[in-house]
């Protein structure tokens, strides 16, 4: 989900407008300081969502999920 970037000065002058935009569109706003991203304003999502819903879209690519893991494991007793 792409977001828009605004300077701190512009954000300060139009903060309520940006808050309304974020609420209505669901898109985030990145606030910059001298061109460097410093803050992100994004919609709040409650904690009552299912774990799989929260993780949805977080794995971009996973090749060969059934291949062995290259890690030595020690079985505990």
C-alpha positions in Angstrom: 0.0 0.0 0.0 1.8 3.2 -1.1 1.8 6.2 1.1 2.4 9.8 0.6 5.3 11.8 2.0 5.0 15.2 3.5 7.4 17.5 5.4 7.0 18.1 9.1 6.2 21.8 8.3 3.4 20.8 5.9 2.1 18.1 8.3 2.0 20.6 11.2 -0.1 23.0 9.1 -2.5 20.4 7.8 -2.4 17.6 10.4 -6.2 17.2 10.8 -6.6 17.0 7.0 -4.0 14.2 6.9 -5.6 12.4 9.8 -9.0 12.4 7.9 -7.3 11.2 4.7 -5.7 8.3 6.5 -9.0 7.4 8.2 -10.9 7.5 4.9 -8.4 5.9 2.5 -6.6 3.5 4.8 -3.3 4.7 3.3 -0.4 5.8 5.5 1.4 9.2 5.5 5.1 9.4 6.0 6.4 12.6 7.6 9.9 13.7 6.6 12.5 15.9 8.3 14.8 17.5 5.7 13.7 14.8 3.2 14.4 11.9 5.6 11.4 9.8 6.7 11.0 10.1 10.4 7.3 9.3 11.3 4.5 7.2 9.8 0.8 7.9 10.4 -1.4 4.9 9.6 -4.8 3.6 10.5 -5.2 1.8 13.8 -6.3 -1.8 13.6 -7.6 -3.3 16.8 -6.1 -6.2 18.4 -9.2 -8.4 18.0 -8.1 -9.7 14.6 -7.2 -13.3 14.0 -3.4 -14.1 13.9 -3.6 -15.3 10.3 -5.3 -12.0 9.3 -2.6 -10.0 11.0 0.1 -12.0 9.1 -1.7 -11.9 5.8 0.5 -10.4 3.1 3.7 -10.4 5.2 5.4 -13.3 3.4 6.3 -12.0 -0.1 8.0 -15.1 -1.4 8.9 -18.5 0.0 10.5 -21.0 -2.4 10.4 -24.7 -1.7 8.7 -24.8 1.7 9.2 -28.5 2.0 13.0 -28.4 1.6 15.0 -29.4 4.7 16.1 -26.6 7.0 19.9 -26.1 7.0 20.1 -25.9 10.8 21.4 -28.5 13.4 18.7 -29.3 15.9 19.2 -31.1 19.2 16.2 -32.9 20.6 15.6 -32.4 24.3 14.3 -35.1 26.6 
